[in-house]
Amino acid sequence: MLLIGLGACEKYDSLAEIQARGELVVVSRNSPTTYYLGKNGPTGFEYALTELLAKELGVTLRLETVFSLPDIFQQLERNEADIAAAGLTLTDQRVDTFPATDAYYRMTPQVIYVAGQFRPRSIFDMQDMSLAVLKGSSHAELLREIQRIQAPNLAWIEVDEADTLHLLDLLKQQETDIVVVDSNEFAVQQSLFPRQSVAFDLGEEQDMVWYLPPDKDNENLLGAINNFFLQLQSDGTLERLRDQHLGHTDGITRMNAFTFDRAMSHKLPAYKALIKQVAKDYQIDWHLLAALAYQESQWNPKATSPTGVRGMMMLTLPTARELGVENRLDAEQSLRGGARYLKELMRRLPKNIKQPDRTWMALAAYNVGIGHLYDARALTERQGGNPDLWQDVEKRLPLLQQSKYYKNTRFGYARGQEAVTLVQNIRHYFSVLEWQDITEKQPMPPLPSDDYFPETVQDVEFLAL
Ligand code: GLU
């Protein structure tokens, strides 16, 4: 009786509940703009924000992912999460049911098309085109509104996925003419789809907000979150996190033969002796180390990226610490750290992987993390490929960007395509460096003996001949 009475007139204070539980439960989606497992553990804009909030509230964070946008809201309805933090747009329909926080980011919905194909410039143009959006997204809601008011012939399909990558993939496969995604998501994913461009902005900038469960007393929690956002705004944290997670696209170096050629004659000479020495100390082919250093920093020992990686070998702070690198901007320390890291990865790979595949897999792991590489190998095996062959694993790494595949892996979403591109680039630089040596008619070093050098060195050199 008492319980029923209480339930009927009083809702639970969600903040008090979180604090009593000692845990903040967040529902999100696994994607590069929200949450994913990076080289050094969980990361992403929403992960970073909710982790800070949990700290502020003195509780631990439990972040759960679902595979579609409607699932996110279902979790809230079922009181299975305290907060939905997933790059969600503030919409009229959503706020009818779900309490929303203040905005912590703004983005614009954009119509994306393939450059060279017909470029729509208005809603009117879109009516004759095939169009896809994420199911249950703010964009589906927006299109319904546009259809009702101005474009009754507008038609589209809704894809039941949580990551806009699927939409861009459909566009790439020519299964749709255009898609609508948020500007922040397109900016991050575009490097994987160099032929795709923005046709036009579909309306005004919109607010990104967190949503809370509908039937709780959220007043205190909302207050705490909005204060938390204000504080992050005023101390610059929000700006820093935006820049780190959304402000850049993890630059995939396009193979620019001209730039590389110039760098070989202008920049490399200053570091060649050093690279050779470090490579020798770590028993790595120097061309390989040089190629990796170029891919990472274009041989610039002072290179820094907004994600906090630095130096000739673009080491993260934790990795550098682990490797005993005190000053990441010191070319020699960075090269030694990177060489050691690469060797360590090669050592850890299963024995069955022979050269040169061993080198390519270690390079992929250098970029994406060894856990994700193991996931790609397991997936390769499941699909009947050979997990010890790079050519088979290379085909599966990009699949780790699709929920259909990564939901059955240990480490989840990974920027697999980027790792594959990186390995391709390095192999290209590697062979150009070798080729340059050969054309300069430098005598090749004698092949080292088995007991001193590991097979790595021999095989890599053999491959390049
Ligand atoms: N912001 C979108 C939403 O709230 C999701 C991302 C997208 O579809 O680009 O539904």
Residues whose N, C-alpha, C, O or C-beta is under 5 A from the ligand:
A	BS01	LIG	G87 L88 T89 L134 G136 S137 S138 H139 T164 V180 V181 D182 E185
